[in-house]
Amino acid sequence: MLDNARSVAAAPRLIGNDRLGDMLCCVHVSADGSRCYGALREGNSQQASLRCTRCDARYAIIDHVPVMRTADTDVSAALDDVVYSGKSRLESLAGKDLYLSQSLGMIDYLNRMSAKGLVHGPSLEIGCGVGIFADRVPEYVGLDYSLAALRADGFEGYSRVCASGDVLPFQNAAFKTIFSLNTLEHVPELDQCFEEMHRVLMPGGTLVLKPAWNCMQYNCDGVDYFPFATLSFRNKAIKALLPVLRAKPYKAVTRIPWRVFRLVTAAHSRHLRWRRLRPRFDLLFKVADAEAFSQIDTYECIRWFMAKGYNCVSHPTVGKRLCAGHDFVCLIKPHE
């Protein structure tokens, strides 16, 4: 069982504020596979660390950022040394890189949901990068696997945690709003990520998701990037058929019947159907989503949360859910 005891902040200056300290919990996994969930206490300024009051696990604090990510050196190196090295939040907000342009749709969507009274604090962004949305939602907390992103210039004054989306280091029901843009496809254990979002969202809370829906293995393989002659026989066939595979009629013909089947056979199933991908970090900046770990269908995401009682306000009818494409998905957790 999760221990919902509030953590004690002995030195609030280490992580910036008491509220974040109260939300955090231990992510240590024991030999039998069980997770600790113990409350955390800050050490002194010389230690710059968090200590679990239950299992005594320690987590470093670097520039006021608790570092609680798993030790995946390939992902860490790709993000810290390649993607976010030298990035500035202020420059991103000024439109000097792609982050702002990619975020405009989410900014507009959050504004519309806020106008409807569906965005409340505290708010968690999963995969926050350099913090484009930090001023857009109340009581913002940004979570990212990249420490370099969280230490970007101009991001210092906000609550930030370095951790993975599939092991959220927060107490039960810690947030009223959770949102994520172009991130869930990069989470290795997607089903665990969904369970974690459900766990840390308050009853009645709002969930806004917009990953790159339906990432394909041929993206990771660089089928569109590599010359035809260098590809395997299978990928040569895929490359030749890309205009068909990417056409909306083909997607409709292949996906809607499967969604109808899931509607009939698994409407109330809490088993999430998704597919693992084999990422290619060497294709960063060459192929979009080449570093993706997971493929998830829009309808399957909606169906899974609705099986837990969520209300899908973005796709309120069966027809809209069956025909969902690369859409924003907004769900409201039931009051328990």
WONORGI-V312659 format. One record per residue. PHI is phi in degrees with one decimal (* if undefined). OMEGA is omega in radians with two decimals (999 if undefined). D_FIRST is the distance of its C-alpha to the first C-alpha in Angstrom with 2 decimals. Layout:
phi:omega:d_first
PHI:OMEGA:D_FIRST
PHI:OMEGA:D_FIRST
This chain:
phi:omega:d_first
*:3.13:0.00
-74.4:3.06:3.80
-87.9:-3.10:6.39
-90.8:3.08:9.16
-60.3:-3.11:11.76
-77.0:3.12:14.92
-73.2:-3.11:16.46
-103.9:-3.11:19.90
-94.7:-3.13:22.83
-74.7:-3.13:25.41
-141.9:-3.02:27.76
-55.2:-3.09:27.28
-62.9:-3.07:30.25
-68.9:3.14:28.41
-115.0:2.99:26.37
101.4:3.14:28.60
-156.9:-3.10:26.73
-69.3:-3.04:24.14
-59.9:3.12:22.49
-63.6:3.10:21.42
-59.1:3.12:20.11
-68.4:-3.10:17.89
-81.6:-2.98:16.43
-71.8:3.02:15.77
-146.6:-3.05:12.78
-70.1:3.11:12.98
-111.0:-3.11:13.54
-64.3:3.11:14.24
-110.5:-3.11:13.63
-80.0:-3.08:14.17
-61.8:-3.13:16.84
-85.7:3.09:14.79
90.7:-3.13:13.62
-84.5:-3.12:9.95
-97.0:-3.01:9.37
-71.8:-3.08:8.99
63.9:-3.12:8.31
-67.0:3.07:10.16
-71.0:-3.07:12.79
-114.5:3.08:16.29
-124.7:3.11:19.60
-75.7:3.02:22.98
-82.3:3.10:25.52
-82.4:-3.04:29.17
-64.8:3.10:31.60
-73.7:-3.13:32.88
-77.0:-3.09:29.54
46.7:-3.09:28.56
-151.4:2.99:24.98
-111.9:3.13:21.35
-123.2:3.10:19.54
-72.9:-3.13:15.83
-76.3:-3.12:15.45
-102.9:-3.05:12.90
-110.1:3.11:14.48
69.5:3.04:17.78
-64.1:-3.11:18.00
-118.3:3.12:20.88
-132.6:-3.12:21.77
-70.1:2.99:25.36
-118.6:-3.10:26.63
-120.4:-3.10:29.83
52.1:3.11:31.94
70.6:3.14:29.08
-109.2:3.01:26.87
-64.9:-3.11:23.57
-104.2:-3.02:23.83
-130.4:-3.11:20.52
-84.6:3.07:21.96
-77.6:-3.01:22.05
-90.6:3.05:25.35
-98.6:-3.01:27.30
-67.2:3.13:30.76
-64.8:-3.13:32.59
-67.1:-3.13:30.63
-59.6:-3.12:30.69
-65.0:-3.12:34.42
-62.5:-3.10:35.23
-76.0:-3.04:33.55
-70.9:-3.01:34.40
-92.6:-3.06:37.86
-115.5:-3.00:39.12
-72.8:-2.99:37.53
-110.7:-3.14:36.81
-61.5:3.08:39.12
73.0:-3.11:41.23
-76.9:3.12:39.95
-125.7:3.08:40.33
-63.0:-3.11:38.47
-64.5:3.10:41.71
-68.8:3.10:43.76
-64.1:3.12:41.34
-65.5:3.10:41.61
-84.5:3.09:45.37
79.9:-3.10:45.32
-87.2:3.01:46.38
-147.4:-3.03:44.05
-81.7:-2.99:42.35
-60.2:-3.11:39.05
-67.2:-3.12:40.47
-62.0:3.12:42.30
-72.7:-3.05:39.24
-97.7:-3.03:37.25
-61.1:3.13:39.78
-63.4:3.11:38.49
-68.2:3.09:34.96
-59.0:3.12:36.54
-63.0:-3.11:38.58
-66.7:3.12:35.73
-62.8:3.09:33.48
-62.5:-3.14:36.52
-68.4:3.10:37.05
-68.7:3.09:33.45
-65.8:3.11:33.63
-63.1:3.10:36.89
-88.2:3.13:35.18
77.0:-3.07:32.55
-106.3:3.12:29.70
-116.6:-3.10:28.90
-133.8:3.05:27.12
-98.9:0.01:25.51
-72.2:-3.06:23.40
-120.7:3.12:24.17
-114.9:2.97:22.83
-105.8:3.10:25.23
-95.1:-3.05:24.01
82.0:-2.98:26.95
-77.6:-3.07:28.83
58.0:-3.09:31.61
-90.2:2.99:33.92
87.8:3.11:32.61
-56.9:-3.03:35.13
-95.4:-3.02:32.98
-59.7:3.13:32.00
-95.7:-2.99:34.56
-98.0:-3.11:34.00
-133.2:-3.12:30.73
-77.0:3.05:29.49
50.3:-3.00:27.17
-71.1:2.94:27.09
-130.7:3.13:24.64
-103.7:3.10:25.84
-121.4:3.08:23.89
-150.2:3.11:25.95
-78.9:-3.09:26.08
-93.3:3.06:29.53
-68.3:3.12:29.93
-61.1:3.11:33.60
-62.7:-3.09:32.92
-70.3:3.13:30.78
-99.4:-3.12:33.60
-63.2:3.10:36.30
-56.9:3.12:39.01
91.2:-3.13:38.34
-104.8:-2.97:34.53
-66.5:-3.01:34.13
-85.4:-3.06:33.57
-116.5:3.11:30.41
-73.0:-3.06:26.68
-140.1:3.11:25.97
-137.6:3.10:23.29
-94.9:-3.08:24.16
-161.9:-3.13:21.45
-95.1:3.13:21.16
-67.7:-3.14:20.52
-94.9:3.05:18.26
-139.0:-3.06:15.84
-75.4:-3.04:15.70
-87.8:-3.08:14.95
-128.3:3.09:13.95
-66.6:3.05:11.41
-54.9:3.01:10.42
50.7:-3.08:13.80
-84.1:-3.00:15.81
-126.7:3.05:19.00
-92.3:3.09:21.50
-135.9:3.00:23.40
-128.3:3.10:22.67
-142.5:-3.07:25.73
-156.8:3.13:26.98
-125.9:3.04:30.50
52.2:-3.08:31.68
-130.0:-2.97:28.50
-59.2:3.11:26.22
-68.3:-3.14:28.89
-100.1:3.12:28.45
-92.9:-3.06:24.73
-62.0:-3.11:24.59
-110.1:-2.98:21.45
-65.7:-3.14:22.11
-62.8:3.10:19.77
-67.3:3.09:16.80
-62.2:3.12:18.38
-62.2:3.12:18.56
-63.3:-3.14:14.90
-67.6:3.09:14.23
-61.7:3.10:16.92
-62.2:-3.10:15.53
-66.8:-3.02:12.11
-89.8:3.08:13.93
-86.6:3.13:16.75
-69.0:2.97:17.11
-55.2:-3.07:18.16
83.5:-3.11:21.91
-77.6:-3.06:21.78
-108.4:3.11:24.26
-121.3:3.13:23.93
-120.8:-3.05:27.20
-126.1:3.04:27.60
-147.5:2.99:30.79
-76.7:2.96:30.43
-79.0:-3.07:33.49
-59.1:3.03:33.02
55.7:2.93:34.23
-58.6:-3.08:34.95
-114.9:3.11:37.03
-62.1:-3.13:37.43
-67.7:2.99:41.09
-66.0:3.13:40.13
-62.0:-3.12:38.34
-77.2:3.14:41.36
70.6:-3.09:43.76
-58.2:-3.12:45.89
-79.0:-3.05:47.39
-98.4:-3.06:48.00
-77.7:3.08:49.57
-59.8:-3.08:53.16
-54.9:-3.03:53.65
-67.3:-3.08:55.32
-88.8:-3.05:52.37
-87.3:3.02:49.84
-67.7:-3.14:48.97
-58.3:-3.12:50.61
-63.0:-3.11:47.48
-72.4:3.01:46.98
-63.3:3.12:50.70
-63.5:3.12:50.39
-63.4:-3.13:47.40
-61.1:3.13:49.36
-65.8:-3.08:52.33
-97.3:-3.08:50.26
-54.2:3.11:48.27
-58.9:3.11:50.37
-75.7:-3.07:49.48
-62.8:-3.11:45.79
-93.8:-3.12:45.34
-76.1:-3.12:47.40
-60.4:3.11:45.75
-59.1:3.12:47.56
-64.0:3.13:46.19
-61.7:3.14:42.63
-65.5:-3.10:43.08
-65.1:-3.07:44.64
-89.7:-3.04:41.94
-91.4:-3.05:38.76
-63.3:3.08:39.42
-59.8:3.11:40.05
-64.7:3.12:36.78
-65.2:3.08:34.96
-62.5:3.10:36.76
-60.4:3.11:35.67
-66.9:3.09:31.99
-61.7:-3.09:32.57
-77.3:-2.99:34.03
-99.0:-3.01:31.83
-139.1:-3.08:28.37
-56.1:-3.07:28.28
-109.2:3.14:25.00
-76.8:3.10:23.50
-98.1:3.03:20.22
-92.5:-3.12:21.55
-89.7:3.08:22.90
-92.4:3.09:26.34
-149.5:-3.07:27.26
-128.3:3.05:29.44
-76.7:3.06:29.17
-114.9:3.09:32.12
-103.3:-3.04:33.83
-71.8:3.08:34.33
-126.0:-3.12:37.57
-72.5:3.11:37.25
-72.6:3.14:40.97
-102.6:3.07:41.72
-55.0:-3.13:40.12
68.9:3.09:42.50
-109.4:-3.12:44.54
-131.6:3.12:42.50
-62.2:3.08:40.07
64.4:3.07:36.51
-64.1:-3.12:37.67
-95.2:-3.14:34.49
-72.6:3.10:32.21
-103.0:-2.92:29.46
-138.6:3.02:28.64
-117.3:-3.13:30.61
-137.9:3.11:29.22
-85.3:-3.13:31.32
-55.7:-3.11:31.30
-63.4:-3.11:31.18
-64.0:3.06:28.31
-61.7:-3.14:26.21
-61.3:-3.10:27.21
-59.9:-3.10:26.75
-63.6:-3.14:23.15
-70.1:3.11:22.08
-66.1:3.07:24.32
-63.9:3.07:22.69
-93.9:3.06:19.54
97.7:-3.13:21.89
-69.2:3.03:23.06
-101.8:-3.12:26.68
-90.6:-3.08:28.76
-78.7:3.14:31.29
-79.2:-3.13:33.01
-134.3:-2.97:33.85
-73.7:-3.10:34.09
-113.5:3.11:36.18
-59.4:-3.13:35.90
-60.3:3.13:38.98
-66.3:3.13:37.66
-70.5:3.14:34.45
-67.4:-3.10:36.47
-101.0:-3.09:38.85
-60.4:3.11:36.38
-113.2:3.13:37.55
-85.4:-2.97:36.66
-102.3:2.88:35.42
-75.8:3.11:33.04
-115.7:-3.14:30.16
-120.7:-3.09:28.75
-130.7:3.12:25.93
-113.4:3.13:24.46
-71.1:-3.13:20.90
-67.6:3.00:21.07
-74.2:-3.05:20.43
-97.8:999:17.57
